[in-house]
């Protein structure tokens, strides 16, 4: 999937950079809301470690509510804030599952 759409890697980084610290959430929440309210807005997949203490997992539901018809949550059980380093295969699997499901609905 990534070889067919290399821009996905930049998009993942660009989107996730705002979640690096909890104090960034208010600004990022406003930006996300504008994107999710657009008619042509993207589908959203939040991939979040349930043991994240830097940006607690309990912040996720409020972001999903911005557009529940185009949002999905991939919970990474027993992973924290550094989920891509803790279990890269679990993160990759979540990304591929979401991308595959999104592509199948087109």
Secondary structure, 3 states (H helix, E strand, C coil): CCCCCCHHHHHHHHHHHHHCCHHHHHHHHHHHHHHHHCCCCCCEEEEEECCCCCCCHHHHHHHHHHHHHHEEEEEECCCCCCHHHHCHHHHHHHHHHHHHHHHHCC
